[in-house]
């Protein structure tokens, strides 16, 4: 393989592995803050819950930091031309992420972990809120940087270099905000299912009954709410921006090879790029036109509207998008059903639903990763949309053998980190919140 292909494989591998951990920290941060705040008001059970979820959060944060460091170095080692051209732009939000968000999150996480009993309870609760704010703010700056690469705004060209003319245009871009809100909701879906799923595990294991019920209830409500919000309005508005600014990405997502009036929505089907068609599709007539433009009769641009050299990889974009949408639909069904049973006070006594909540836990991570694959692969062949092609963004002095060597090294290192993460997390879950807090397991029978 050539160096460009291996560069892309290395970055894809490292960023997708790393992103597993920010999903959890962004999704769990409000739970940590909520339980810590309740504990500060004298809720002993919430204090036990806060200590447990803070430990899980800290494990994810630590692994996320370690796996995220190589990403920044790759901008200089593997993508030197991109960094030289756009460093004056992307360097600013990335620096703000480090100074204003990462430091905020990491400093107050230390206070949260080691300050209990040493600082006033109000200060301890404030540290939890600061960690929450820091994790969400960190996500915003990263997504805003990516959104600028998707839809460049507030810049000017000075020869081959790109200079930022308006930081506010970058940070306040509607494209960035709806992309960020969609990412945020996706992470909260994952966080909700993790909390509910672990609570379900405790109830099915006949232990930690009080906290298990609390986790199932709180996680179910969050999962149900944000499973709906990830579809509308955040998913809808994010898709509207893609429709307006990246029509070829929309066409690849839907397997629409020919511009079509009254365009149907493909529920399933297999794209045949050679013959420009979907094999064995199931369509909803006219619905893509409505979703894209609010008009069942609107014309939707297909891939034929652009030269084939400007097409994104259709198969990867199409399947990643449909995995994301399919799983998102399942999450809505599972979470809303569980919320209905919770409202009817039957959820804790319905083992089938508890099993379903527990087994659903890994799938929001798959959906989040599939969403980013859609976003990034669908942008190709551009690394900065409409300005710089990915093939021109690499480091001219780096050869494929060097990248293969480091990719193997990353794979080995990340494997060991993954094993360590699973050991620490599963051990914490196996011990349980009560024993880790030194209060003993809950002894009451399930309701």
N, C-alpha and C positions, 0 to 999 in steps of 0.2 A: 504494500500500500504506500501511497505517496504521503508526504509529511502533513499535508492539509487534511487528509482523511483521518490520519491518526490523531492529529491535534483535536479534531472535532470529537472523536471517540473518547479521548482522554477527558476533555472538558465535560462532555455529556455524562460520563461515568462519575466523575468527582462531584459535579453539581447535583446530580440526581441522588447520590448517596447522602451528600450533605443536607439536602433539602428535607429529608425525612425528619430531622431533628428540629429545625425551625417550625415545621408544621405543628409539632407537639408543644413547643414553648409558646407559640402564639395562641394555640388552642387551649392550653392549660392555664395561662397567666391569669385570666379573669377568675377561674375557679380558686387559684391560690389566693388572690386578693380578697375574694368574697369570703372564703372560710377564715382567713386571717382577720378580716374586719369583724366577722361574727365572734371570733374568739376574743377579740379585744373588748367586746361587750359582755363577756362573761359566759359564753357558750363553750363549755368544756368539750363537748363532742366535736364542735367545729374546730377547736384547737388541735385535737387529734387528727382530724381530716386535713387541716392546714399543714401540719408537720409532715404528713404522708405525701401529699401532693407537691409540697416544696421539695422533698427529696427526689421525687420522680422528675420534677422540673429541672432540678440542678444536674441530674445525670444527663438529661437531654441537652442542657445548655453547654455542659463541659464537652461532650462529644461533638456538638455542633460547632463549637469554637475550633477544636482541633481539625475537624474535617473541612472547615471553611477557609482556613489559612492558605492552603495550596491554590485555591481559586484566584486569589488576588495576585499571587506570584505568576500564574499562568498568563495574565494580561501582558506581563513583560517578557516572559520566556517564550511563549508560543504565539502570542498575538501582538507582536511589537508594532506592526504597521497600523493596526487598529488603535493601539494605545497612543502612538505618535500623532495620529490624525485627530482623535477624539478625547485625549486625556484632559484637555482644558475644560471639557464639558462634563464628562462622567466623573472626573476627579472630585468635583465639588459636592454632589450629593453623596458620593461614597465617603468622602471625608466627613461630611455632616453625620453620616450614619455612625462612624467610629467615635466622633467627639460627643455628639449629643444623645445618641441612642445606646450604643454598645457600652460606653462608660457608665451611663445612667443605670442600665440593666445590671451590669456586672458589680458595680459598687454596692448597690442596694440589695442585690442578691446575697452578698456577703453579710450585710446587716440582717437580712431576713433569716439566713441560716444560723448565724452565731450571736445574734442580738437578743434572742428571746430570754427574758429574765434579767437582761443587763441594761436594757433601755425601757422607757415607759411603753406600755402596750399601745398607746396611740402612735408613737414613733415606729414601733414594729409594724403596725398596720399600714402606716404611711409608706414604709419600705416596700411592702407587698404591692401597693398601688403604683409605686415608682417602677418596680420591676415589670408590672403589667404595661405601664406606659412605655417603658424602654423597649420591650419586646415588640410592641405594635409600631412604635416609631421607627425602630430598626427595619421592620418589614416595609414600612412606607418608603424610606429612602432607597432601599434596594429595588422595589417595584417601580418607583419613579424613574430610576436610572434605566431600567429595562424598558419602561414605557417610552422614554425618549428615543431609544433605539428602534422601537416599533413605529413611533410617530414623532419625528424630530420637530421641535419647536424652539423658538427663542435663540437662534444661532445665526452665524454668518460664516461664509467660506473665505479664508485668507490663504490663497494658494491651495495647497493640499491639506491645510489644517482647518479644523472646525473650531470656531470660538463662540463662547456663550455670550449672548447679548442680553439675556433676561433670565435670571435664576427663577424669578417668580413665574415666568411662563412655563418653565420646566416643572416646577413643583405644584403649580395650580392647574396644570393641563387636565381637562376633563378625561382624556384618554387615560392618564395616570391614575386619576382618582377612582374611576370605575373599575379599572384593572385591579387596583389595590383593594377596593371593597369586595370584589369577587374573590380575590386570594384570601382576604381576611375571613370571609364567610366560609370558604372551603376549609380553612384551618380550624375554625370553630366547630364545624361539623365533625371533624376528626376528634377534636378535644371532647365534644359532647359524647360521642360514641365510646371513646376511651374511658371516660368517667363512668358512663352507664354500664359499659361492658365489664369493667373491673368490679363494680358494685354487683352486677349480675353473677359474676364468678363467686363472690363471697356468699351470696344468698344460696346459690346452687350447692356450694360447699358446706352449707349449714354452719356458717361462722360469720362474725362481724355483722350481725343482723341489723343493728341500728344504723351503722355507717353504710352498710350495703344498701339498705333502703334509701338512705339519703343520697348516695352516689347515683343509684338508678334513677331516682326522681329528678335530681338536678341535671344529670347528663341527658336524660330523655327530653326534658324541656328545651335545653340548649340545642340538641341535635335536631329536634323537630322544627324549631324556629329558624335556624340557619340553613337547614336543608331546603326550606321554602325560599329564604332570602337569596340563596346561592343561585336559584333559578330566576327569581324576579324580586327586586328590580336589577340586582347587580349583574347577573348573567345576561339579561336582556340588554341592558345598556352597554355592557362590554361588547356584546355581539353587534350592536348598532354601530359602535366605533369601528369594529373590524369591517363591517359592511361598507362603511363610508370611506375608510382610509386604506384598507387592504382587501379589495374585492376578490383577488385571486386566492387569498387564504380562505375566505368564505366558500369559494367554489370548490377548493380542495377538501375542505371539511365536509361538504355535502356531496362530494362526488359529482358535481355539476360540470360536465364537460362542455356543454353548449349553452349559450345565453338563451334564457327561456322566459317567456311571459307566462303567467299563471304557474310558476315553478313549483313542483311538488317537493315535499319534505321526505327524504330517504330515511326510513326507520332502520332498515337493514339493507344489505347489498354488498357486492364485492366489486371494487373498482377495477376495470380493465383498461389500463392506461394505453395499451397498444391500439385498442379499437375504440377508445374514447366513449366508454359506456359503463353502466353498472350491471353486473350479472345478478340475476335472480333478486331484483329489488322488491321491497314492500314500501309503497309510497302513501303519503297522505296528500291527496290532490290539492294544489294551489297553496299549501300551507307555508312553504318556504318564502314565497312572495309576501305573504302576510307577516311572517315573523321578521323579515328583513326590512320591509317598507310600510307595514300596516295596511297593505292593499293587496287583496287576493289576485288582482289583475296586473300587478307591477312586474316589470321586466327585471330579472336577476342576471347579472353578468356571469357567464361561465368561464371556464379556463380558456376557451377559444378567443376570448377578448384580448388575450395577451400572447406574445410570442412564447413558444414552448420553453425557451431558455429562461424565462421569468417564472415558470411554474414552480411551486414548491414540490417537494417529494409527496406525491398525491397519496400513495398507499399509507405511509406512516401518519400523515396528517389526518386522513379520513378515519383510520382505525382508532387512533388515539382520541380523537374527538368523540367518536361513538362509544368508546369505553367510558369516557368521562360522563357523557350524557346518560348512558344506560345505567351506570352505577349511581349517578345523582338521582335518577328516577326511583331506583330501589331504596335509596336512603330516605327519600320523602315518604315512601310507603311504609317502611319499617318504623321510622321515627314517629310519624303521625299515628300509626296503629298503636305503638307503645304509649304515646301520649294519651290516646283515647282510653286505653285500659288503665292508665294511671289516674285519669279523671274519674273513671268508674270504680276506682279503688280495687282493681282486680289484677294489676300488673305484677305485684310481688308474689301472688299466688298462682301465676301462670308460667310454669317452667318452660314451655315452648317459646314464649316470648323472651324470657330471660336468656335462654340458649341463643336465640336469634340476635339479641343485643350483643352478647359476648362474641359470637362468631363474626359479627359485622365489623368488629374493631379494625382489622387490617385494611379493609376495602376503601375507606376514605383516603388512605395514603396512596393507594393505587390510582384513585380518581384524581387526587391533587397532582400526582406526577404526570398522569395522562394529560391533564389540562395544560401543564407547562410544556410537554412535548408538542401539543397542538400549537401553542403560542410560538415556540421557538422554531420548530421545523416548518411551520406554516409561513414564517417570515422569510424563509430562504427563497432566492439565493442572496438575500441582503443580510449583512450584519448590522448595518444602519440603514433602515428602509429608505430606498430611493437615492441614497448617497454613496454607500460603500458596499461592495459585494464581499461576501465571506471569503471567497477565493483570493481576494487581494489583501486580506487582513492579517495574514500570518507573519511569522518571523523568517526572513529569507535565509538566515544562516543556520536554522535548525533543520536537521535531517530526520527522516522517519525513524531510524534506528534509535536515536536518542529518546524520542517520544515513546516508542514501544518499551524501552527499558524502564523509563519512569512510570509508564502506565502499569507495568507489571509490579513495580514497587508500590504504587498507590493501591493496587488491588490487594496485595498482601497485607499492607498496613491497615487498610479499611476493613479487611476480613477480621483481623485481630481486634480492631476497635468495635466492630459489630458484635463479636462474641463477648467482649467485655461489657458492652452496653446491655445485651440480653441477659447476661449473668447478673449484673447489678440490679436491673429492673425487675427481673423475675424473682430474684431473691427478696427484694423489697416487698413485692406483691405477696410472695409466699409467707413471709413473716407476718404481714398484715399491719394495718395502722395502729391497732391497740397495743400489740406487743412491742412495736418499735417505739411507741411513746411511753412504755412502761406502765400502762394502766391495766394490762391484762385483756384477754379477749372478751367480747360482749357475750353475756351468758343467757340473755333472754331468748325465748322462742320466737320464731318468725310470726308476723301478723298474718 
